[in-house]
């Protein structure tokens, strides 16, 4: 949807379900990120002997991924007050079908956009989620599966917002999940992408890589008028969204940050928001020496001198990098920060990197009354997403 076309409806978030290494629900996640209490522990879920790094942010007793995702979907839908929406049922259809398209007034099927890691079990997990939700909360099944690496969930949210803004649907459900497993862990370790010292230190001197994390997250994105008619709680508004692809390298970001800067600029333009109005950035901040520097340069391209007063942190420093679920988990963090008025800490800090020049949130949570915050994500291959969140 073009940023120059007036939206038919404003997308808002009315439901949120979260499961992370910080605990079940948004409360433990918010408490952890605002105080910099990291969730990283020694990996004992599988044999990590011989790996350069043996730490990750893990759930102590993880459910199967499909079950975990179905659980956060239930939490999000119940918070959004969808239990009694027409089309809900306590007896799911054993043969769910995908729905994609057509206008969606209140009470008609709600699309489910699902972000998962692409592997031999993706179809099985998606089918398990579809079986769990079919016929409940007005969801007929899984509409679309996103496997676009670390921007998968951000892309799904942008699509959901566009479906709402265009008037095609009254509400869209977005869900994502990732559990740290031996194959991906080994690949990241072999590629020297994991932090050698077992700490994720975004934008810090001495940073050496990322650490993986578990997560399952779901959000209900809804037209503001629909939420008002139902008396549903509005947690935040999706004011703008932007996507870009720089295709510079299979795993390295374009060094000057141009690709991410375009995604951020697109999100701001779509919302009609001046860069100086943004009061917080939940950065991609993976702890990679190259990626963090490119992201800092991207922010400098967009915000100029305003960057000197713009608080920045990466909540990955606390909950880890949840790959395909990262963007949704970090969106949940950003929504919580705006609602609570407390900005997350950039944990793992050792000292400043003189090449970056960011106003990082350090030592403790920073109070804020800002109206707008950005949540940013980038992926291998040069894909970028930017979600501009507005406080209610």
C-alpha positions in Angstrom: 0.0 0.0 0.0 1.5 3.4 -1.0 2.4 5.8 1.8 0.6 8.5 -0.3 -2.8 6.7 -0.2 -5.0 7.7 2.7 -5.7 4.6 4.8 -9.3 3.2 5.1 -8.6 2.3 8.7 -5.9 2.8 11.3 -4.4 -0.4 12.5 -4.1 -0.9 16.3 -3.0 -3.7 18.6 -5.7 -5.1 20.8 -4.2 -8.4 22.0 -0.8 -9.6 22.9 0.5 -13.0 24.0 4.2 -13.7 24.9 6.3 -16.5 26.0 10.1 -15.9 26.3 13.0 -17.0 28.4 12.1 -14.2 30.8 8.8 -16.0 31.6 5.2 -16.3 30.4 3.4 -13.2 29.6 4.4 -9.6 28.8 4.9 -8.7 32.5 8.1 -10.7 33.1 9.5 -9.7 29.7 8.9 -6.0 30.5 10.5 -6.4 34.0 13.6 -8.1 32.6 14.2 -5.6 29.7 13.7 -2.5 31.8 16.2 -3.6 34.4 18.6 -5.4 32.1 18.2 -8.8 33.7 19.4 -11.1 31.0 18.0 -14.6 30.4 21.2 -16.3 29.1 22.1 -19.7 30.6 24.3 -22.6 29.8 22.8 -24.8 27.0 21.7 -28.1 28.4 18.8 -28.9 26.0 21.2 -30.6 23.7 24.9 -31.4 23.6 26.9 -28.2 22.9 30.2 -29.7 23.7 32.9 -28.4 21.4 31.0 -25.2 20.4 32.7 -21.9 20.7 29.7 -20.6 22.6 27.4 -22.6 24.9 24.9 -20.0 26.1 21.5 -19.0 25.0 18.2 -17.5 26.4 16.2 -20.7 27.0 12.8 -21.6 28.4 13.4 -24.1 31.3 10.8 -26.6 30.1 9.8 -25.8 26.5 6.6 -27.0 25.1 6.6 -28.3 21.5 6.8 -25.2 19.3 3.3 -25.6 17.8 1.8 -25.9 21.2 3.7 -22.9 22.5 2.5 -20.8 19.5 -1.1 -21.9 20.0 -0.9 -20.9 23.6 0.2 -17.3 22.9 -2.4 -17.0 20.2 -5.1 -18.0 22.8 -3.6 -15.3 25.2 -3.7 -12.6 22.5 -7.2 -13.4 21.4 -8.6 -13.5 24.9 -7.0 -10.2 25.7 -8.5 -8.7 22.6 -11.9 -9.9 23.8 -12.4 -12.3 20.8 -13.9 -15.2 22.7 -17.4 -14.3 21.7 -16.7 -13.1 18.2 -19.1 -14.7 15.6 -17.3 -17.7 14.1 -15.6 -18.7 17.3 -16.1 -22.3 18.3 -15.0 -24.7 21.0 -14.9 -27.5 18.4 -12.1 -26.7 15.8 -12.6 -27.8 12.3 -10.4 -30.9 11.8 -9.7 -29.9 8.2 -8.7 -26.2 8.4 -8.4 -24.3 5.1 -6.3 -21.2 4.4 -8.2 -18.0 3.7 -6.5 -15.2 1.8 -8.2 -12.2 0.3 -11.7 -10.8 0.3 -13.2 -8.0 2.4 -13.6 -8.8 6.0 -16.3 -7.0 8.0 -16.5 -7.8 11.7 -17.3 -11.4 12.4 -15.9 -12.9 9.3 -12.8 -15.1 9.2 -9.6 -13.6 10.7 -6.4 -14.3 8.7 -3.5 -15.9 10.6 0.0 -14.9 9.4 2.6 -17.2 11.0 6.4 -16.7 11.1 8.5 -19.8 11.5 12.0 -21.0 10.8 12.3 -22.8 7.5 13.3 -26.5 8.1 12.0 -30.0 7.7 9.4 -29.5 10.4 8.0 -26.2 9.3 5.0 -27.8 7.6 4.4 -30.0 10.7 4.5 -27.0 13.1 2.2 -24.9 10.9 -0.3 -27.8 10.7 -0.2 -28.1 14.5 -1.0 -24.4 14.9 -3.7 -24.6 12.3 -5.3 -27.5 14.0 -5.2 -25.7 17.4 -6.9 -22.5 16.2 -9.2 -23.6 13.4 -12.8 -22.5 14.2 -11.8 -20.6 17.3 -11.8 -16.7 17.6 -13.0 -16.6 14.0 -9.7 -18.1 12.7 -10.2 -20.8 10.0 -6.6 -21.9 9.9 -3.1 -20.6 8.9 -3.3 -18.2 6.0 0.3 -17.7 5.2 3.7 -18.9 6.6 6.6 -16.4 6.6 10.1 -17.8 6.7 12.1 -14.7 5.8 14.8 -15.1 8.5 15.1 -12.4 11.1 12.5 -10.1 9.4 9.9 -12.8 9.0 7.6 -11.6 11.8 8.2 -7.9 11.0 7.1 -8.6 7.4 4.0 -10.4 8.6 3.1 -7.4 10.9 3.6 -5.0 8.0 1.3 -7.1 5.8 -1.3 -7.3 8.6 -1.2 -3.5 9.0 -1.6 -3.1 5.2 -4.6 -5.4 5.2 -6.2 -3.4 7.9 -5.3 0.0 6.5 -6.7 -1.0 3.0 -10.0 -2.0 4.5 -9.6 -5.7 3.4 -9.9 -7.0 6.9 -11.3 -5.8 10.3 -8.6 -7.8 12.2 -5.6 -9.9 11.5 -3.7 -12.3 13.8 0.1 -12.5 13.6 2.1 -15.2 15.4 5.6 -16.4 15.5 7.8 -18.9 17.2 11.4 -20.1 17.5 13.0 -22.5 19.9 16.8 -22.9 20.0 17.7 -26.2 18.5 21.0 -28.0 17.8 21.1 -27.5 14.0 20.6 -23.8 13.9 22.8 -23.3 17.0 25.6 -25.3 15.3 25.3 -23.3 12.1 25.5 -19.9 13.9 28.4 -21.2 16.0 30.3 -22.5 12.9 29.7 -19.2 11.1 31.3 -17.3 14.1 28.0 -15.4 14.5 27.7 -16.2 18.3 29.3 -14.1 21.0 32.6 -15.7 22.0 32.4 -14.5 25.6 28.8 -15.7 26.0 27.3 -12.2 26.4 25.3 -10.2 23.8 26.7 -6.6 23.9 24.8 -4.5 21.3 26.7 -1.3 20.2 29.4 -1.9 22.9 33.1 -1.9 22.6 34.3 -5.5 22.7 31.1 -6.9 21.2 31.7 -10.2 19.4 28.3 -11.5 18.2 24.8 -12.5 19.1 23.1 -15.1 21.3 20.0 -17.1 20.4 16.8 -17.2 22.3 13.4 -18.9 22.6 10.2 -17.1 21.9 6.5 -17.5 21.0 4.5 -14.4 20.4 1.1 -13.4 19.0 -0.6 -10.1 18.3 -4.1 -9.1 17.2 -3.9 -6.2 14.7 -7.3 -4.6 14.3 -9.0 -1.6 12.7 -9.3 1.1 15.3 -13.1 1.6 14.5 -13.6 -2.1 15.0 -11.9 -2.1 18.3 -13.9 0.9 19.4 -17.2 -0.7 18.4 -16.3 -3.8 20.4 -14.9 -1.9 23.4 -11.7 -3.8 22.9 -8.5 -2.6 24.7 -6.1 -0.7 22.4 -2.5 -1.4 23.5 -0.8 0.7 20.9 -1.2 1.9 17.3 0.8 0.8 14.3 1.4 4.2 12.9 3.8 3.2 10.1 5.7 0.4 8.6 8.5 0.1 6.0 10.5 -2.6 4.3 13.6 -2.6 2.1 16.1 -5.0 0.6 19.7 -3.9 -0.2 21.0 -7.3 -1.5 24.5 -6.3 -0.7 25.8 -9.6 0.6 24.5 -13.0 1.6 25.1 -12.2 5.3 26.8 -8.8 5.7 24.8 -5.6 5.8 25.5 -2.8 3.4 28.2 -0.9 5.3 26.6 2.6 5.2 23.2 1.5 6.4 21.4 2.7 3.3 19.0 -0.3 3.2 17.7 0.0 6.8 17.6 3.8 6.5 15.1 3.4 3.5 12.9 1.1 5.6 12.8 3.6 8.5 12.2 6.5 6.1 9.3 4.6 4.6 7.7 3.9 8.0 8.0 7.6 9.0 6.6 8.8 5.6 3.7 6.4 5.8 2.8 7.8 9.2 3.4 11.4 8.3 5.8 11.6 11.3 8.8 13.8 11.4 12.0 12.1 12.6 12.3 14.5 15.5 9.0 13.2 16.9 10.5 9.7 17.5 11.5 9.2 21.1 12.9 5.7 21.2 14.4 3.1 19.0 14.4 -0.6 19.9 17.2 -1.4 17.5 18.0 -4.6 15.7 21.3 -4.6 17.7 22.5 -8.1 17.3 26.0 -7.5 18.9 27.7 -8.1 15.5 30.6 -5.6 15.0 29.6 -5.0 11.4 25.8 -5.0 11.7 25.7 -2.7 14.7 27.9 -0.2 13.0 25.8 -0.3 9.8 22.7 0.2 11.9 24.2 3.2 13.7 25.0 4.7 10.4 21.4 4.1 9.2 20.0 5.9 12.2 22.4 8.8 11.5 21.2 9.0 7.9 17.6 9.3 9.0 17.8 11.3 12.2 20.8 13.5 11.8 21.5 15.6 14.8 18.3 14.4 16.5 20.1 11.1 17.1 22.1 12.8 19.8 19.0 13.0 21.9 17.3 9.8 20.7 17.4 7.0 23.2 18.4 3.7 21.7 18.7 0.1 23.0 18.5 -3.4 21.8 16.2 -5.7 23.9 18.0 -8.7 22.3 20.7 -8.0 24.9 18.2 -9.4 27.5 16.0 -12.0 25.7 18.3 -13.1 23.0 17.9 -13.3 19.2 14.7 -15.3 18.4 15.3 -15.3 14.7 12.0 -15.5 12.8 10.1 -14.5 16.0 12.5 -11.6 16.9 10.5 -8.8 15.3 7.3 -9.8 17.1 9.0 -10.2 20.4 10.7 -6.8 20.1 7.4 -5.3 19.0 5.9 -6.6 22.3 8.8 -5.0 24.2 8.3 -1.7 22.4 4.6 -1.6 23.1 5.3 -2.3 26.7 7.9 0.5 26.9 5.4 3.0 25.6 2.6 1.8 27.9 4.8 1.8 31.0 6.8 4.9 30.2 10.1 3.0 30.8 12.7 2.4 28.1 14.6 -1.0 28.1 18.2 -1.2 29.1 21.0 -1.9 26.6 22.6 -4.8 28.6 26.1 -6.2 28.2 27.7 -2.8 28.0 31.5 -2.7 28.4 32.2 0.8 27.0 31.6 3.2 24.1 32.4 2.4 20.5 33.6 5.8 19.2 32.4 5.0 15.7 28.7 4.7 16.7 27.7 7.8 18.7 24.4 6.6 20.0 22.5 7.7 23.1 22.2 4.3 24.6 19.9 3.5 27.6 22.4 2.2 30.2 22.5 1.3 33.9 18.7 1.4 34.4 15.4 2.1 32.8 14.9 5.6 31.4 11.5 7.3 31.9 9.8 8.5 28.7 6.6 10.2 27.7 7.3 9.9 24.0 4.4 9.2 21.6 6.4 7.3 18.9 8.9 4.5 19.0 10.6 2.4 16.3 11.2 -1.3 16.3 13.8 -2.3 13.7 15.0 -5.7 12.3 17.4 -6.8 9.6 18.1 -10.2 8.2 20.8 -12.0 6.2 20.5 -11.2 2.5 19.9 -7.5 3.2 16.2 -7.5 4.2 15.0 -4.8 6.6 11.8 -3.9 8.4 10.8 -0.9 10.5 7.7 -0.7 12.6 6.6 2.7 14.0 4.5 2.3 17.1 2.4 5.0 18.6 1.3 5.2 22.2 -2.4 5.4 23.0 
